Amino acid sequence: MKRASIINREISWLSFNERVLQEASDTRVPLVERMRFLGIFSNNLDEFFRVRVATWRRLVDFPDSEITLKDSPVKILNKITKIDYALQQRFLVIYDQILKELEQENIFLISEQQLTDDQGSFVRQYFRDQVRPNLFPIMMKNLRKSSSLRDKSIYLAVLLKKKDKSIKDNQALIKVPTSVLSRFLILPKKDDKNFIILLDDVIRYNLADIFSVFDYDEFEAYTIKLTRDAEMEIDNDVSKSLMVRMSESLKQRKKGRPVRFVYDGLMPDSLLRLVMDKLKISGKDNVMKAGRYHNFKDFMKFPNVGGMHLEFTPTPPLPHRDLSGAKSIISSIREKDIMLHFPYQSFQYIIDLLREASIDPKVKAIKMTLYRVAKDSRVVNALVNAARNGKEVTVYLELQARFDEQANIYWSEKLQEEGVEIIHGTAGLKVHSKLILIERKEGRKKVLYANIGTGNFNETTSRIYVDTSLLTANPKITVEIENVFNLFEKTYLAPVNFRTLIVSPFRTRNFITQMINNEIANARKGEKAEVTMKLNSLVDESLVKKIYAASKSGVKFKLIIRGICVMIPEIAGVSDNIKAVSIVDRYLEHSRIFVFHNAGKPRYYLTSADLMARNLDHRIEVGVPVWDENLKAELQTILDIQWRDNQKARLLGQETLNQYKVPLDGEMPVHSQLEIYNYFKSQYYELT
């Protein structure tokens, strides 16, 4: 296979983040939401540099590794730098345009230089009451450790001067305390005008107050931001628990090497050289000249001081037709399989299921996997309540969930204190599956109830992530889920034969290959052969090659891929039968669904796994068949709506990358997330 038919995954990821940037420039998106999309774009990029770029930088340090790599690390890093620079220039243009449009709405984002006397008095008072207690300046000459500067934070590099030159210039660093204060200060309204000032500029306005101990009378402040390598090296000392080793590794992360340094382009060269020298920023690091403001991730919380028309129309979670008003969720599941779709339907049903199980006298045990949980998790509270009610509660809590390690260590300790049995597993193998298993004694029988989902048990992200959960009491499924939990309790990973579930690392890769081979066989017989896949990422090259081979055999593919897609659809002679779109909208598409035509008897699956080597070979992921005919029809309706999207879908073809799919002549506009919301709304109200 020609390398030209496989896109580098990092370059493909940057294309995905470009789609996020498109949302910020799309005038159909409400204005404040566009500003927030700039924040999402920036937050995504931070994580990309902390993880992916950091990995490539490590490879540069080991040139021999290029022998086994298909791409030169230096070449890839140069491409990333070039694309990143171009996207940042677009970002600044979009930001300026949004500011102009906000002004048309009488919303003004002003700097410290634009404050009136009244506004200045307000800002000074706020500074003294709220900001100054959280400031701890570091004089540059006293800075001994470059690791003193924290990742994901912004600092002001301050130049202190005396007009008459009677005192030698001095330099300082001030961390902008966005972890404890809002980045945005809303100023008193004047006439019909609304004013917002950034916390950075509040500090700039009060620099003389901060450094009053000195005799300086001129101050300049320039924003800098450092991004560090977030990859953790976990100690292999088996005498230590995984929790201890993870805790030690988290401390190392704070001192990770710099992988990106962004600075205000107006900063004087002498100050820039001093800062880079003190922070040990080298030419190998990605150094970017930028504007006055950095860390736009804070703009994800940009305040709306205008009207409701500046934000998305509220779409409150809908009741589920089979669960609304039900006295018992467990009883409802016993009657038939139930499917939940977040955020269209309420995540509260999962909380209610756990709460019901915690007090049901017939429930003997609850088992659950946790990967990322909400800050004030009601899921955890429900599990604690179950333990207090005498249930046997077992939780597999993944300590290696990137950037949630510290939070998961906290929850692990809290749950253990309450009598919950915690399983952590081993370093290097993540449990990414989304499972609940409830054991209930009904008469003389043990009956199992289960949830198999595509997303985390997190009530916060469930409001913005599109995910799907299957609730079932079918013993062909629940008994095998019990076997998955038994796997977690073993000290080593022994192969298990699953007949119903699709479990990584044992079966997922072979299963998908077999199902595609089945479609190839049908195509060669002249029968209809088709595969639909809805994924976050399609990266695994061996499966990409299999899909290309299937396309050449006449199998048609419909791919709905939100993020990375290393495959190129519609290449003549290679992927003629493959079409792919990406939908980026107000909700983050996160569910993973497979449909195989299977000679007119379609087979439907939900899974926690994307088609990436890590999900297929190095994680415990669980996929489940959907057998109920009504639920199959429900999934097909959702996929059909998404495939018809001509408002927020982007084409992923070779010549059409990231072009919006537009309505054809006479075709009605289809905005899939709104259409799906209305579908579930009508589905519920038809029965009520």
SEDREN-655198 format. One record per residue (C-alpha): residue in three letters; x, y, z. Coordinates in steps of 0.05 Angstrom, whole numbers, plus 5000, padded with zeros to 4 digits. Example, Ala and Ser with C-alpha at 12.3 -4.5 7.8 and 13.67 -1.06 7.14 Angstrom:
2
ALA524649105156/SER527349795143/
***
This chain:
688
MET500050005000/LYS502550694982/ARG504251135041/ALA500351705008/SER493951335026/ILE495451375100/ILE495452055135/ASN500052165195/ARG495552145257/GLU498352805285/ILE496853175220/SER489852865219/TRP488753095291/LEU490653805272/SER485353755217/PHE480353565270/ASN482154175313/GLU481454595251/ARG474154375249/VAL473454645320/LEU476455305296/GLN471355305239/GLU465855305292/ALA468855945321/SER468556275253/ASP461656015234/THR456756595238/ARG450956105246/VAL453755945315/PRO451556435370/LEU456856955384/VAL458756785456/GLU459056045437/ARG463956225381/MET468456535433/ARG467955905474/PHE469855485414/LEU476355885412/GLY477355645483/ILE476054915463/PHE480954985405/SER486255255451/ASN484954725505/ASN485454175453/LEU492054445427/ASP494954475497/GLU493553745508/PHE496253565439/PHE502853895454/ARG503253605524/VAL502352895499/ARG503252795425/VAL508553325409/ALA512253145473/THR512652425449/TRP515652625382/ARG520553085418/ARG522952485458/LEU523952095394/VAL528452655368/ASP532952515427/PHE533751795404/PRO535351835329/ASP536351085324/SER528851015333/GLU527851285263/ILE529950605236/THR523350315260/LEU519050925247/LYS515551065182/ASP515851815194/SER521952225214/PRO520652565281/VAL524053205257/LYS519853205193/ILE513353105231/LEU515153635282/ASN516654135227/LYS509853985195/ILE506354075261/THR509854745272/LYS507954985203/ILE500654785210/ASP500255045282/TYR502855725260/ALA497755775204/LEU492055585251/GLN494356085302/GLN494156635250/ARG487056445232/PHE485456425306/LEU487557145315/VAL483557375255/ILE477357015282/TYR478457305351/ASP478758015325/GLN472457905284/ILE468757635344/LEU470858245385/LYS468058705331/GLU461458315330/LEU461058345406/GLU461759095402/GLN455659105357/GLU452058765415/ASN454559305462/ILE459658835494/PHE466659105500/LEU472858715520/ILE477459275543/SER484659325567/GLU487459695627/GLN489260275581/GLN481860385564/LEU479060425635/THR475361055655/ASP476661365723/ASP470361025752/GLN472260355722/GLY479460445747/SER476860545818/PHE472659915812/VAL478559515785/ARG483259765840/GLN478359565894/TYR477258875863/PHE484858795858/ARG485958955932/ASP480258515956/GLN480857915911/VAL487157905868/ARG492958155909/PRO492157615963/ASN493257095908/LEU499557405877/PHE506557175894/PRO511557525848/ILE518357205834/MET524157665821/MET527557395759/LYS534557425788/ASN532256985846/LEU529356445801/ARG533455825812/LYS529255255784/SER525955295715/SER521054775741/SER518155305787/LEU513655525730/ARG507255115726/ASP504454795663/LYS497755045636/SER498655715671/ILE500156405645/TYR505356875674/LEU506757605665/ALA514057765652/VAL514658445683/LEU519958965667/LEU520959485723/LYS524360135703/LYS525960825730/LYS524661405683/ASP530861785704/LYS535161145699/SER537461245771/ILE535960515786/LYS538059915745/ASP532259565709/ASN529358955744/GLN525058375721/ALA519757945754/LEU514757385740/ILE507557385764/LYS503056785757/VAL496056995736/PRO491656635788/THR486256355741/SER485755715783/VAL482456115839/LEU479556725803/SER475556805739/ARG479657035679/PHE474157535666/LEU471958125709/ILE465258415690/LEU465359175701/PRO459359605721/LYS454659715662/LYS454760415633/ASP448560635594/ASP447060035551/LYS454259815546/ASN457359205579/PHE464759185595/ILE469458595610/ILE476758625628/LEU481558045632/LEU484857865698/ASP491657955664/ASP489858695652/VAL487258785723/ILE494258595746/ARG497559035694/TYR493459625719/ASN496059515790/LEU503359365778/ALA505559985817/ASP501659735877/ILE504859035871/PHE511959305869/SER510959905915/VAL516759665959/PHE521359885902/ASP522460585874/TYR520560425802/ASP515660865764/GLU515060505697/PHE512359795687/GLU511459355626/ALA508358665628/TYR508358135574/THR504757465577/ILE508556805571/LYS506056095574/LEU509855445581/THR507254755561/ARG510754155591/ASP511553425571/ALA505653075606/GLU507952365593/MET509151995658/GLU514551475670/ILE511750985720/ASP516550635767/ASN516849885755/ASP518349725828/VAL513149185842/SER514149265917/LYS510349925911/SER502849955898/LEU500550255832/MET497450835871/VAL504251005903/ARG507750955836/MET502551395803/SER503151915858/GLU510651945849/SER509852005774/LEU504952585781/LYS510352975817/GLN515152855759/ARG509953115709/LYS510253805742/LYS517653825723/GLY516853555652/ARG521153865599/PRO518354455560/VAL515254275493/ARG512254945475/PHE513655665495/VAL508956225474/TYR510556945486/ASP507857645471/GLY510957865406/LEU511958575434/MET516558335489/PRO523458665485/ASP528858205460/SER533058295523/LEU527358085568/LEU525557495522/ARG532757245523/LEU532957295599/VAL526356925607/MET528456365559/ASP535156295593/LYS532056255663/LEU526855745640/LYS531955355600/ILE528055425535/SER532355165478/GLY532055215403/LYS529254505402/ASP523054735438/ASN517154995399/VAL517855745410/MET511956155384/LYS511256905378/ALA504057085393/GLY499357635414/ARG498057985480/TYR493657435510/HIS494956685517/ASN491556095550/PHE485156185512/LYS482555545544/ASP479656015596/PHE475156285542/MET471155635547/LYS467856005606/PHE467056675570/PRO461257025605/ASN454857225569/VAL453157925591/GLY448458025532/GLY441957685513/MET440056945508/HIS440856985432/LEU448456995442/GLU448356275468/PHE445555615443/THR438155515454/PRO437355085516/THR435854345502/PRO434354035570/PRO435253285575/LEU428952915555/PRO425252375593/HIS425951665567/ARG419451365542/ASP420650705580/LEU423351005645/SER419551645656/GLY414851535715/ALA417350815726/LYS417350615799/SER423350155788/ILE428850205735/ILE431049495751/SER423949245737/SER423849625671/ILE430449305650/ARG427748615669/GLU422148715619/LYS426448915560/ASP433049215538/ILE433249975544/MET437950455509/LEU439851145535/HIS442751695492/PHE446352265527/PRO445752865528/TYR439052805492/GLN436452395550/SER438052485623/PHE444152175656/GLN440052205720/TYR437351515702/ILE444251215715/ILE444551565783/ASP437451315798/LEU439350605778/LEU445250615827/ARG441050935881/GLU435550415873/ALA440649855875/SER443650155939/ILE437250095978/ASP433949485945/PRO434248925997/LYS434748405942/VAL440948715912/LYS447148375940/ALA452848675900/ILE454549245853/LYS460649255808/MET462849835765/THR468550125724/LEU470550855733/TYR475151225685/ARG473451965692/VAL468452215743/ALA465452895757/LYS468553365808/ASP462753275857/SER460752585834/ARG453752345850/VAL455851685819/VAL461051595874/ASN456051825926/ALA451151295903/LEU456550755909/VAL458451005979/ASN451150975998/ALA450750255972/ALA456650056015/ARG453550386076/ASN447249986062/GLY451149336067/LYS452049185993/GLU458448875967/VAL461049435923/THR467049335878/VAL469949885834/TYR475349825782/LEU478150535784/GLU483050705729/LEU488851085759/GLN492051175691/ALA486551605660/ARG490852165632/PHE490052835668/ASP485052525716/GLU490352125755/GLN490352585815/ALA482752615819/ASN482251855813/ILE487351755869/TYR482952205912/TRP476551815895/SER480151155906/GLU481951355977/LYS474951625991/LEU471550995967/GLN476250546006/GLU474750936069/GLU467350776059/GLY468550036052/VAL468449985976/GLU473249465948/ILE477849815898/ILE481649475842/HIS487149865807/GLY490049365758/THR497149415732/ALA501349955699/GLY501049955623/LEU494149645615/LYS488250125620/VAL481149915633/HIS477150365587/SER470549975586/LYS464250295615/LEU460749755656/ILE455749685713/LEU453649005740/ILE448248925793/GLU447248255826/ARG440248125854/LYS437347525890/GLU430547365861/GLY427546755895/ARG433046235893/LYS436346525832/LYS441947035822/VAL439747525769/LEU444548015737/TYR443048715709/ALA448149095669/ASN449949735634/ILE454849745576/GLY456450435550/THR460750845503/GLY462251415552/ASN464551555623/PHE460051545683/ASN460652295690/GLU454552725700/THR458353355680/THR460953115612/SER454452745599/ARG451453425585/ILE456153565527/TYR458652875503/VAL454152465457/ASP454351755486/THR450051135486/SER448650625541/LEU445149945537/LEU441449715599/THR440048965597/ALA438448345639/ASN439847865582/PRO444047315614/LYS448047195549/ILE450847895561/THR450747965636/VAL454347315651/GLU460047525605/ILE460348215638/GLU461247835703/ASN467147475670/VAL470148155651/PHE469848375723/ASN473047705743/LEU478847895697/PHE480148525736/GLU481048135800/LYS486547695773/THR493947865781/TYR495247715708/LEU491247785644/ALA489147085622/PRO485646995555/VAL478146895562/ASN473446625509/PHE467647115500/ARG461946875456/THR457547495459/LEU461648095481/ILE467148395438/VAL472848485488/SER479748795477/PRO485248595477/PHE482547885462/ARG477447945407/THR476048635380/ARG481248665325/ASN479647965299/PHE472148075304/ILE472248705262/THR476748375211/GLN472147775207/MET465948205199/ILE469248595142/ASN471547935110/ASN464247705113/GLU462148335075/ILE467748225024/ALA465147515012/ASN458047785002/ALA460448314954/ARG464047794912/LYS457547404908/GLY454248014879/GLU450248154943/LYS449548824977/ALA455448935024/GLU455849535069/VAL459149765135/THR457350375176/MET462150605231/LYS461251175278/LEU467851305315/ASN472151825350/SER478451595314/LEU480551125258/VAL488151035265/ASP490050295263/GLU493650185197/SER492349445191/LEU484849565195/VAL485450155147/LYS488749685097/LYS483149175108/ILE477849715095/TYR481549925032/ALA481649195009/ALA474249145023/SER472849774984/LYS476549484923/SER472148864930/GLY465849284926/VAL464049365000/LYS461150065013/PHE463250435076/LYS459851015111/LEU464451305163/ILE462451835214/ILE468952015248/ARG469352605295/GLY476852625307/ILE482952295275/CYS482051935209/VAL488551695176/MET484651385119/ILE483251795055/PRO476451645024/GLU474851664950/ILE481751544922/ALA480851254852/GLY482550514852/VAL483750504927/SER477850764966/ASP472450914914/ASN467050594958/ILE468850955022/LYS465451595043/ALA467051955108/VAL464452565145/SER466152895211/ILE460853245253/VAL463253795300/ASP457654175335/ARG455354405403/TYR455853695431/LEU462153275425/GLU460552645385/HIS463352075428/SER459151445417/ARG461950865377/ILE457250455335/PHE458449905284/VAL453349655234/PHE454849075186/HIS449748945131/ASN450748185137/ALA446747985075/GLY440548355096/LYS440648155169/PRO444348755198/ARG448548675261/TYR449149265308/TYR454349385361/LEU456049905413/THR463149945440/SER467850345483/ALA473550245433/ASP476050665376/LEU479950355320/MET486850515349/ALA492250025368/ARG491750235441/ASN484250075443/LEU484849425405/ASP491149135436/HIS492949495501/ARG486449655537/ILE480549275564/GLU474849525521/VAL467849215516/GLY463149205457/VAL456148925459/PRO451148695406/VAL444349035403/TRP439048505390/ASP432448855404/GLU429249045337/ASN426549705363/LEU433349905389/LYS436549715324/ALA431650165288/GLU433150725337/LEU440650675323/GLN439450655248/THR435051275252/ILE440551655289/LEU445851435239/ASP441351615180/ILE440152315208/GLN447552415219/TRP449252175149/ARG444352675120/ASP447253255160/ASN448753825113/GLN449854375164/LYS455254125211/ALA458253535174/ARG465053625140/LEU467453195083/LEU473852795096/GLY475552655023/GLN482452764993/GLU480453394956/THR474953625003/LEU478153575072/ASN474053985122/GLN469354275070/TYR462354345098/LYS457353865067/VAL452054315037/PRO444854175015/LEU444053964944/ASP438854314900/GLY432054194930/GLU434953854991/MET432454075060/PRO437654305111/VAL439153765163/HIS442453975228/SER443453275258/GLN444153435332/LEU437853855331/GLU434253335289/ILE436152775337/TYR433853185397/ASN427153305363/TYR426752565345/PHE427352355418/LYS422652915439/SER417252675391/GLN418651955410/TYR417152105483/TYR411052545472/GLU407852055424/LEU407151585483/THR404852105532/
***
